[in-house]
Amino acid sequence: MDQHDEQEFAEYFAARREAVRRTAFLLCGDWHRADDLAQTAFVALHRKWRKIRDRGALDAYVRRCVVRAVIDESRRPWRRERFVDAVPERPSTDEVAESVVTREALVAGLKRVPPRQRAVLVLRFLEGLDVTAAAEALGCTEGTVKSQTARGLTALREALGDALDDLRSAS
């Protein structure tokens, strides 16, 4: 890449770094993995930078790279999470702000939703994409997005259980 392209990429990276990192966190639930996933997406973008003609589609491209990285990583056997019967003690919620507790419950619930469904939920409800944009980001049909949304919401409701009532009363 020439210096002008490098400068454009650096500006885009600086402007979107935190947003991409937040999206990755919402998809995987771990800040360290989110950093790795965001880096993977930006490396992929850097490789293709000269070939991308529509600079308005950069966010969609990076988002798609992050979603694919999360799904690919979930398929790796050493990354599969194992759930335990006994949950470690948590700090008192009196010490933690109400919004942090709500976010923690939501992220914990999202961790228990299958990766593809989690990706649809994050893109649709936390990133604010419509069905068409989510389908484009995931590289699937709108029908798939709709069915994965329904299944993902059901799985999230089951994962949240009693915490769902706490989330409703907080809003």
Helices and strands as residue ranges (DSSP letters): H 3-28, H 31-48, G 49-51, G 55-57, H 58-74, G 77-79, H 98-111, H 115-121, I 122-126, H 131-138, H 142-160, H 163-170
